Amino acid sequence: MSEPIKNRYEFVLLFDVENGNPNGDPDMGNMPRVDPQTGYGIVTDVCLKRKVRDYVDLVKAGSEGYDIYVKEGVVLNEQHTKAFAALNREPDSKKPKDEELTKFMCNHFFDIRAFGAVMTTEVNCGQVRGPIQLTFARSQDQIFQQELTITRQAVTNVKEAEKGQTMGKKQIIPYGLYRAEGYVSAHLARKTTGFSEEDLALLWDSLVNMFEHDHSAARGKMSARKLVIFKHDNELGCCQSHVLFDAVRIERLSKDLPPRSFADYKVTVNRDIPKGVEIIEKL
């Protein structure tokens, strides 16, 4: 593996959805997630990490060091046994006596290097805090949840044959522009997981392109619209993160009508930021 990153980063990701459901809430009949007190839409960090994992798995399938720890159909304890087998040890539920098992997991799985993992189950490989942390994404305006009734010309079973068709539901929002913020800790990369410059480039690539390979009827039209990265010139950083996040401003242009496209907003980046921080715009 290459050397860990040496610079701290923060980033702002803007993405939008049109006539789709960016993140359904299973406790609310899969309606788009919403802050009940304000009406603003929410997309969880878990949802965004899932898309990053899926993108990396797509572009790096079979590449050494880029396996994905958390993915569909995987038994996590079986993932842990790979570390024990590689080190010729018997699986154990006790806390590892050294860091070799955890180090193997970090070297083998991209998402552990990035996001960390708790691997203290029956087959214990320890736990690590990852250098990449994401916030919940929140919409810039209140969203309007809709549940649309749809019909299907086919039926599921013989009992329904007389009906000729069946009914269904789709949960969408007409439009929403979402903002997520993230942190990249060079300190944790060096100290815990070994997250490298190559890993970082792959992370940026995944944030830009992850929606392009995740289209579905439920999600509608989703696109990454802007990725603004703040690079510090050292490991610990030059200022507080909120100072940099505040530099990315979003203004709604459509004052009278509800927003229905990205063109209804104006995004500006204030370049008057503390010394030692570089602004990189990927979109």
N, C-alpha and C positions, 0 to 999 in steps of 0.2 A: 504494500500500500504506500501511496505517496504521503508527503508531510501534511500534517493538519493545517487548516487555515490559520492565518496570523492576524486577520483583521475582523473587528466587530462590524456587523451590518444590522440595519433595520430596513424594512420594506413595507410598501403599501401596494396592495393588489386591488384593482377595481374590476369587477365583472358584472355582467347583466344577464337577465333572463327575460325572454319574451314568450308569452303564452305557454308557460311551463311551470313546473314545480321544482325549485332548486334544491329543496331539502324537506321532505315530508316528515311530519310529526306522528309517530305511530300511536301516541296517546290521544290524538285528535283526529282519528280517521284518515291519517296521512295528508291532512291539510298542510299547506306550506307553513313552516314554523314562523311564529310571530311573537313579539313582546306584547303581552296582553294589556300592559299599562299604557303603551304608547302607540301600538299599531304598526311599529316598524318591523320589517322582516328580518329573520335570523337564519344564517347558515352556520352550522357548528364547525368547530375546528376538526372534529373527527371526520366529518363529511369531506372537507378539503384535503385532509391527509389521505383519505381513501383514494381520491383522484390522483394525488401525487404518486402514491404507491402503484396504482394501476398503470399510470403512464411509464414509470420506471420499469415496471415488469414487462411492459410492451416493447420498449426500445432496447432494454438490456437483457432480454430473456436468454438464459444460458451463459451469460457472462460471469466470470468468477468475481465474487465480491459484491454482486448486485442482486442476490436473491432477495425475496420479500418475506419477511417474518409473519406479518398479519395479512392473510389473504383468504379468499373463499375456499372452504373445504379443508383447510389445514388444521391439524391437531397440534397445538403449541408444544405440548410435551414431546411430541415426536420431533419437532424442530430442535428442541433442547438436546435430544439424544445425539444429534449430529456432532455437537461439541464434545460429548463424552467419547463417542466413537473415534473422532479425530485425534483425541489425546490418549486413547487406549485406557479409558477409565470406565468403571461400572456406574450406571446412573444412580444418583443419590439425591435424597430430598434435603440433606443438610446444606447449610451455607458453605459455599466453596471456600477451601483453605487458602487459595491463591486467586489471582485474577485471570488465569489462563482460559478458563471456560468462558468468562464474560468477554475477554479479548477476542476469542474465536467468533463469538456471536456478532460482535461489532464488525469484525473484518469480513464476515460472511454475508451479513444482511444489511442492505442499504438503509432500510427504514429504522433499524436499531441505531445505526451510526447517526442518522438524522434526528429522529424523534425520541430515542431512548426506548426502554422497555422494562417491565417488571417480569422477571423470569424466575420467580421464587415459588413455583408450583411444585408438584411431586418430583419433578426432575429439575433440580435447582441449579440455575446458571447465574444467579445473582441478579442485580438490577442496576440500571444506569439512567441518568437524566440526560436527555439529548440536547444538543446545542440549538436545535430549531424548535421554536415555539410559535404557534399561530393563535390569534384571537378568534372569537366568533366574528363572522362577517355580519354587518348590519346594513340594511337598506338606507339609502339617503332620504327617502320619503316614506310615508306610510304606504303599506301595500294593501291591495284590495283582493281578498281571497275569494275565489269562485269555485263552485262545484258544479260541473257541467254533466248533464245526463247524456249518455251516448247509447246508440243501438247497434246490435250486431246481428247480421242476417243469418248466421249459423246459430245452432243451439248446442248446449252442452251434452244432453242425454236424450234418450227416447221420450221420457216423460214430458219434456218441453217441446217436442216436435210439433204439437198442434199450435203452439204460439207463433211459430215461424221465425221468431227473433227473440233476443234477450236484451236486457237493459244493463247498462253499466255506468260508472261514474269516473270523471276525470277531475283532479284538483289542480288548479292553476292560479297564477297571478298574471294579469295582462302585461305588466312590465315592472321591473325592479332593477335599480342599479345598486350593487352591494359593494361595501368596502371592508376589506380584511387587512389587518396589520400583523407583522411578524418580526421575529427577533432571531438573529444568528449570533451565537456566543462563541468566539474564538477560544475563550478560556475553557469552556466545557469541551470543545472539540479537542483541544490539546490534552486536557486532564482526563477525559473519560472515553470518548468514542473514536477519536481519530478522523473525524469528518474532514475531508480534504478539498483542495481547490477543484479537482475533477468532480467530486460530489456536489460542490456548490454550483458549478456550471450546469450540472444536471438538474439541480433544484430549480434554478432560474428557468431552464428550458421547460421543465414540467409545469411551472406556474403559468407560462405563456401558452402552452399547447395542450394542457390536460383536458380542456373541454372539447377540443377538436376530435378526440377519440372516445368520447363518452356520451355521444348523442343518443337519445331515446325518445319515444313518443311521450313519456311522462315528463321529461325535463324540458321539452320544447327547444327553443333556440337560446343556447347559453354561450357566451363569449368572454374571454379575457380582454379587457379594454385598455388597461394601463397597469404597468408595473414600474414603480419608482423605487429605486434602491439607494440607500444611504450607506456609503462605505467610509468607515473611520480609518485613520492612518495608523492605528495601533490595536492591540488586543483588547484593551479594556474600554476604549471609546473616548470621545472628546466632549460629549455632552449628554444630557438626559434624552431618552428616546422620544418623549412627548414633544420636545422642541422640534424635532425633525418631522414627526407625524403631522404637527400643526402646519408645516410648510406646504402640505398638499391640500388644496382647497377646492371644494366642489360647489359650483353655483348653479342653481336651477334657473333656466331661461324661460321656461313656459310657466308663467305666473298664474294664468287663469285656468288653463286646462291641465289635467293630470299628465305626468310624463309618460310617453309611450315609446321613446327611443333614446339612444345615447346622445343624439343631436340636441336633445332637450336640456343638456347640461353643458357647462363649461368647466374644464379642469385646469387649474393653474398650479405651478410649482414655484414657490418663493425661493429664490436662490441666495437670499441673504441669510445664510446659516452659519453656525459656529465654524471657526477655523479648524482645519484638519479633517473635515468631512467632505466627501465627493458625492455628487449626485449622478446616478446612472439611470437612464430611462430605457427600459427594454421594449416598451410599447408607447 
